[in-house]
Amino acid sequence: MESLLREILEKVSNMDARLDRIEIKFEKRFTELDNRIIQLDSSITQLDSSITQLDNRITELDQRLTQEHEITREELKGEIQNVYQETQKIREDMSAVEMITAKNWNDIVRLKAVKL
C-alpha cells in the first residue's frame, strides 16, 4: 500500500510539475499577446493621429481653395463689369459717329443742291 501511495504521490508530483510548465508556457504566451495588443493599440493611436492631421490639412486646403475661388470670382466680376462699361462707351461713341456721319451726308446733299 505504501508503494501505491508513493506511486500516486509521484504521479501527482509529475502532474504538478507538468502543470507548472504548462502554466509558465501560458504565462509567456499571454505576456507576448499582451505586448502585441499594446503595440497594436499604439499603432492605432498613431493612425488616429495621422488621420486627424490629414483631416485638418484637407479642411485647411478646402478653406483656402474656397477663399481663392471667391477672390477669383470677385476679380472676374470686376473685369466683366469693366468690359461691359467699355462696350457701352464704344456703343455710345459709335452712335455719335453715326449721327455725325448722317449730318455730314445731309450737309453734302445740301451743298450739292445749292451748287446746282
The 8 nearest C-alpha neighbors of each residue, nearest first, counted from 0:
[[1, 3, 2, 4, 5, 6, 7, 8],
 [0, 2, 4, 3, 5, 6, 7, 8],
 [1, 3, 5, 0, 4, 6, 7, 8],
 [4, 2, 0, 6, 1, 5, 7, 8],
 [3, 5, 7, 1, 2, 6, 8, 0],
 [4, 6, 8, 2, 3, 7, 9, 1],
 [5, 7, 3, 9, 4, 8, 2, 10],
 [8, 6, 4, 10, 9, 5, 11, 3],
 [7, 9, 5, 11, 6, 10, 4, 12],
 [8, 10, 12, 6, 7, 11, 5, 13],
 [11, 9, 13, 7, 12, 8, 14, 6],
 [12, 10, 14, 8, 13, 9, 15, 7],
 [11, 13, 9, 15, 10, 14, 8, 16],
 [14, 12, 10, 16, 15, 11, 9, 17],
 [15, 13, 17, 11, 16, 12, 18, 10],
 [14, 16, 12, 18, 13, 17, 11, 19],
 [17, 15, 19, 13, 14, 18, 12, 20],
 [18, 16, 14, 20, 19, 15, 21, 13],
 [17, 19, 21, 15, 16, 20, 22, 14],
 [18, 20, 22, 16, 17, 21, 15, 23],
 [21, 19, 23, 17, 22, 18, 24, 16],
 [22, 20, 18, 24, 23, 19, 25, 17],
 [21, 23, 19, 25, 20, 24, 18, 26],
 [24, 22, 26, 20, 21, 25, 27, 19],
 [25, 23, 21, 27, 26, 22, 28, 20],
 [26, 24, 28, 22, 27, 23, 29, 21],
 [25, 27, 23, 29, 24, 28, 22, 30],
 [26, 28, 30, 24, 25, 29, 23, 31],
 [29, 27, 31, 25, 30, 26, 32, 24],
 [28, 30, 32, 26, 31, 27, 25, 33],
 [29, 31, 33, 27, 28, 32, 26, 34],
 [32, 30, 28, 34, 29, 33, 35, 27],
 [31, 33, 29, 35, 34, 30, 36, 28],
 [32, 34, 30, 36, 31, 35, 29, 37],
 [35, 33, 37, 31, 32, 36, 30, 38],
 [34, 36, 38, 32, 37, 33, 39, 31],
 [35, 37, 39, 33, 38, 34, 40, 32],
 [36, 38, 40, 34, 35, 39, 41, 33],
 [39, 37, 35, 41, 36, 40, 42, 34],
 [40, 38, 42, 36, 41, 37, 43, 35],
 [39, 41, 37, 43, 38, 42, 36, 44],
 [40, 42, 38, 44, 39, 43, 37, 45],
 [43, 41, 39, 45, 44, 40, 46, 38],
 [42, 44, 46, 40, 45, 41, 47, 39],
 [43, 45, 47, 41, 42, 46, 40, 48],
 [46, 44, 48, 42, 43, 47, 49, 41],
 [45, 47, 43, 49, 48, 44, 50, 42],
 [48, 46, 44, 50, 45, 49, 43, 51],
 [47, 49, 45, 51, 46, 50, 52, 44],
 [50, 48, 46, 52, 51, 47, 53, 45],
 [49, 51, 53, 47, 52, 48, 54, 46],
 [50, 52, 54, 48, 49, 53, 47, 55],
 [53, 51, 49, 55, 54, 50, 56, 48],
 [54, 52, 50, 56, 55, 51, 57, 49],
 [53, 55, 51, 57, 52, 56, 50, 58],
 [54, 56, 58, 52, 53, 57, 51, 59],
 [57, 55, 59, 53, 58, 54, 60, 52],
 [58, 56, 60, 54, 59, 55, 61, 53],
 [57, 59, 61, 55, 56, 60, 54, 62],
 [60, 58, 56, 62, 61, 57, 63, 55],
 [61, 59, 63, 57, 62, 58, 64, 56],
 [60, 62, 58, 64, 59, 63, 57, 65],
 [61, 63, 65, 59, 60, 64, 58, 66],
 [64, 62, 60, 66, 65, 61, 67, 59],
 [65, 63, 67, 61, 66, 62, 68, 60],
 [64, 66, 68, 62, 63, 67, 61, 69],
 [67, 65, 69, 63, 68, 64, 70, 62],
 [68, 66, 70, 64, 69, 65, 71, 63],
 [67, 69, 65, 71, 66, 70, 64, 72],
 [68, 70, 72, 66, 67, 71, 65, 73],
 [71, 69, 67, 73, 72, 68, 66, 74],
 [72, 70, 74, 68, 73, 69, 67, 75],
 [71, 73, 69, 75, 70, 74, 68, 76],
 [72, 74, 76, 70, 75, 71, 69, 77],
 [75, 73, 71, 77, 76, 72, 70, 78],
 [76, 74, 78, 72, 77, 73, 79, 71],
 [75, 77, 73, 79, 74, 78, 80, 72],
 [78, 76, 80, 74, 75, 79, 81, 73],
 [77, 79, 75, 81, 80, 76, 82, 74],
 [80, 78, 82, 76, 81, 77, 75, 83],
 [79, 81, 83, 77, 78, 82, 76, 84],
 [82, 80, 78, 84, 79, 83, 85, 77],
 [83, 81, 79, 85, 84, 80, 86, 78],
 [82, 84, 80, 86, 81, 85, 79, 87],
 [85, 83, 87, 81, 86, 82, 80, 88],
 [84, 86, 88, 82, 87, 83, 81, 89],
 [87, 85, 89, 83, 84, 88, 82, 90],
 [86, 88, 84, 90, 85, 89, 91, 83],
 [89, 87, 91, 85, 90, 86, 92, 84],
 [88, 90, 92, 86, 91, 87, 93, 85],
 [91, 89, 93, 87, 88, 92, 94, 86],
 [90, 92, 88, 94, 89, 93, 87, 95],
 [93, 91, 89, 95, 94, 90, 88, 96],
 [94, 92, 90, 96, 95, 91, 89, 97],
 [93, 95, 97, 91, 92, 96, 90, 98],
 [94, 96, 92, 98, 93, 97, 99, 91],
 [97, 95, 93, 99, 94, 98, 100, 92],
 [96, 98, 94, 100, 95, 99, 93, 101],
 [99, 97, 101, 95, 100, 96, 102, 94],
 [100, 98, 102, 96, 101, 97, 103, 95],
 [101, 99, 103, 97, 102, 98, 96, 104],
 [100, 102, 98, 104, 99, 103, 97, 105],
 [103, 101, 105, 99, 100, 104, 106, 98],
 [104, 102, 100, 106, 105, 101, 99, 107],
 [105, 103, 107, 101, 106, 102, 108, 100],
 [104, 106, 102, 108, 103, 107, 101, 109],
 [107, 105, 103, 109, 104, 108, 102, 110],
 [108, 106, 104, 110, 109, 105, 103, 111],
 [107, 109, 111, 105, 106, 110, 112, 104],
 [110, 108, 112, 106, 111, 107, 113, 105],
 [111, 109, 107, 113, 112, 108, 114, 106],
 [112, 110, 108, 114, 109, 113, 107, 115],
 [111, 113, 109, 110, 115, 114, 108, 107],
 [114, 112, 110, 111, 115, 109, 108, 107],
 [115, 113, 111, 112, 110, 109, 108, 107],
 [114, 112, 113, 111, 110, 109, 108, 107]]
